[in-house]
Amino acid sequence: MPLDFLSNFDNTVGRWAITLVGFILFMFLVARRRSMRRSAEKKPAFTQDDIVVDWGPDPGGQVTVQPWMRTDQVKAVLAAITRDGKEARFIGGCVRDTLLKRPVTDIDIATQEPPERVLRLLEDADIYAIPTGLKHGTVTAVAGGQSFEITTLRKDIKTDGRHAIVEFTDDWRLDAARRDFTFNTMSATPDGMVYDYFNGIQDLAGRVIRFVGRAQERIDEDRLRILRYFRFIAVLGMRIGDKYEFQICVNNARHLPELSGERIRAELFKILDSDDQFDALKLMIDHGVMQYILPEAEKTERLKRLMWLETSAIKYDSVVPDRIRRLAALIDTDTAGAGEIARRLRFSRADREHLKNLAEPRWKASHEAGEDALRGALHRLGAAEVIDLTLLTWAEQLIITPRLDPGEKDGWQSVIGIADAWTPVEFPLRGRDVLSLGAEEGPRVSELLSEVEDWWEEDGCHQGRETCLQELRRRFENSN
């Protein structure tokens, strides 16, 4: 083959290779430029559709005046406490929840007026005022049946982790600096102007929980803030913004037993009521926080499956999330242990008995329960307890067998359905029916009545008064 032909061939191949490389490089640059243009056109990462702030170059913004801001009751309270020209703003949770488009239930107001003056101003306006905590600057106003907590701006002078000595101020930033988390520092004027001194809007938009200032200082001021940290993770779906702050919460958890049972219970119940409770509770258990307030909490998998049953798998009006049922799913204890939890956390009598009944069931739930046996349990325990026990047992079964046989699933659904439709029936006999047979007053009267009622329940609560009287007479005669 001639050398000049090979030379021409090599030159041709070289030019094609150079052209191809150039074309690839050109397309890469074009694609990169388009990608950069799209990125530049995007909103900032912290801007989300559910934040209703008009962003500006500085922290803060404007929210649309909400219906709750302009009710007659709100207007009356604000008019009263600003009569002398001092400023008042909405503060804390109501501002936070407005930004998140969440329902606002509690309206807190901050004022530059000292608490004694707030009392007088409210009374002069014929608004009922309660001196809830004057030494801490708090007055409760009641207008039109609605309560408003009004707090004078303040700063902490001395704290011990449970209580604080405060000094009143007229500086909004100083008041904000003593609060717990950045998204709780925001205040808003009645016309919707938001004041944000610690970038709470940005943290709220990014769903980040972050302490105001130094985490250790905030926790030293009030140990309850450890539980509030996890509560906001559960209630608002927050994520940990600073691992160092999270670790400080964990390190200080040993101080939680210093808090009153009532304060711990209130935070624990708010976590249990929330949609994202599982993640928060698992964090608390895995990192040793829960051992200081609820060491019995071990059954996270059962709780997870119970939550799924409550919120996704079952569609009955009677099946709604229940804090005591969820607590029962989480703990591993017996009746005595449940009683100890109730004592430690200062439960109401009703909540204590509810938890004890679920800790050691008085009826064994089963997807194969016959209708007569189920009706007996419904009469004896009530529909609510039967549903609770059914859900707890079903959740336990899902741990062992995540995918149940269709027949078993239908069985559980049937039990719930019957309980949901249950109309209470009354046992047709009374103590006087026993006495009319000639029985003497005493323990034997209630014993006979209970025996017949057990028989009636086992039969599905179907028998009427005459049949029950016959059974009572038969038992009475056999006992003599």
Secondary structure, 3 states (H helix, E strand, C coil): CCHHHHHHHHHHHHHHHHHHHHHHHHHHHHHHHHHHHHHHHCCCCCCCCCCCCCCCCCCCEECCCCHHHHCHHHHHHHHHHCCCCCCEEEECHHHHHHHCCCCCCCCEEEECCCHHHHHHHHHHCCCEEEEEEHHHCEEEEEECCEEEEEEECEEEEEECECCEEEEECCCHHHHHHCCCEHHHCCEECCCCEEECCCCHHHHHHCCEECECCCHHHHHHHECHHHHHHHHHHHHHCCEECCHHHHHHHHHCHHHHHHCCHHHHHHHHHHHHHCCCHHHHHHHHHHCCCHHHCCCCECCHHHHHHHHHHHHHHCCCCCCCCCHHHHHHHHECCCHHHHHHHHHHCCCCHHHHHHHHHHHCCCCCCCCCCCHHHHHHHHHHHCHHHHHHHHHHHHHHHHHHCCCCCHHHHHHHHHHHHHHHCCCCCCCCCCHHHHHCCCCCCCHHHHHHHHHHHHHHHHCCCCCCHHHHHHHHHHHHHHCC
